[in-house]
Amino acid sequence: MKRARKPQLLAEDVLIDGAAAEILFKAGYGAEIGLAEFSAANGNLRERFLSVPVNKGFKARETPVSGRTLFLKPAPGAVAISEYYSDANNAPLNLPGYAAMRFETKGGKRRVVFGTHAFTAALAIASGDRVGQLHRLADWASHGKSPVLLETPTRS
């Protein structure tokens, strides 16, 4: 089966939510977004930030997640930045994959992939640390061209 023409989106540095990641993966573009495979689930989970530089200094390293969620398995070269766990036992789930990752292509294009479907729902309940993480990831994806970085992000 012949693949459709490469989406214009992949010619840019981008942040990709779970819905877009699923569509791109199924269309054969997993390698271009750093995604080896994924599994999907529905439910109430929590996301915990991993100890990687983009999360440095954040104290509240968790945020609630609900609805359809992808468990991301990074391709070689991709870096996991957060994981899911259950409220029930505060332990990582026994499912393969992560909540978010970042990836740089051989051509220098940067992708940040989130397992959640849509940024708006997540931001409505986001902690200041989540807002800060999103700013840092946007800055990373833009090769340091973000006009503003929050030193002490808060949520009102």
C-alpha positions, 0 to 999 in steps of 0.5 A, a space after each residue: 500500500 502506497 503511503 500518502 504524501 508526507 504531511 506538511 506538519 512533519 516538515 516543522 518542529 512540533 508538539 504532537 498530542 496523542 490523537 495526532 500521534 496515533 493518526 501519524 503512526 497509523 499512516 506510517 510516520 512513527 519513525 518520523 515522530 520517534 514512536 516505535 509503537 503504542 497501546 491505548 487505554 481509557 481511564 483515570 491515571 496520573 502522570 509523573 515527570 521523570 528525572 530528565 533535564 527538562 523537568 529539573 527543579 519541578 517539585 509537583 512532578 505529577 498531574 491527573 490524566 483522564 480519557 483516551 490515553 496512549 502509552 508511548 514506546 519511544 523509538 531509538 533516539 527518543 527520550 521519555 520525559 514522563 510516565 503514567 501510574 495509578 492512583 491506587 498504588 502509586 506505582 508505574 502501570 504494568 503497561 509498556 510505554 510512557 506518557 510523553 517523549 521528545 525526539 530529534 530526527 536525523 535532519 534536525 527536526 524536533 518532535 515532542 509527543 504526548 500520550 494525552 489527546 488534546 492539550 486544552 483539557 490537560 492545561 485546564 487542570 495543569 500545575 504550574 510545573 506542567 505549564 513550565 514543562 510545556 514552555 521548556 519543551 516548546 523552547 527545546 522544539 524551537 531550538 531555543 527560539 521561544 521568546 519567553 520562558 517562565 522561571 517560576 510558572 504558576 497557575 491561577 
